[in-house]
Amino acid sequence: MATDSIVEVLKADYARFPEDQTYDIYAEDVFFKDPMNEFRGVKQYRKMIGFIQRWFKQPQLELKMIEQSSQDITTRWTLSWTTPLPWQPRVSIPGWTEMQLNEQGKICSHVDHWDISKWAVVKQLRP
């Protein structure tokens, strides 16, 4: 798959996140890391997206920027959701993703970074 088409697929996936994500753009052994998780495999990635679908209310992944450079893709985004607590706090995490493509043009590394600390995320849960 050409990098251009992966960028277009990613734009569409961000717009409808977490519904109907396109998993075939990822290598089977994709490396995933964010401040809370680290694992390998598209099956684990699917499970994580499924967890978000089941437990988070109104998740939204707003794409602010996407750039490609050879085998690298960088996105800047804000992830937000309503937490299923009685007072239903809205949590918002700004951040960016660094992705690398393998020789087959599939994403083999997906590393998310947050612009705020884990503690700043937890503080958003206060009533």
Sequence and secondary structure as in RCSB ss.txt:
>XXXX:A:sequence
MATDSIVEVLKADYARFPEDQTYDIYAEDVFFKDPMNEFRGVKQYRKMIGFIQRWFKQPQLELKMIEQSSQDITT
RWTLSWTTPLPWQPRVSIPGWTEMQLNEQGKICSHVDHWDISKWAVVKQLRP
>XXXX:A:secstr
  HHHHHHHHHHHHHHTTTT  GGGEEEEEEEE SS EEE HHHHHHHHHHHHHH EEEEEEEEEEEEETTEEEE
EEEEEEE SSTT  EEEEEEEEEEEE TTS EEEEEEEESS HHHHHHTT  
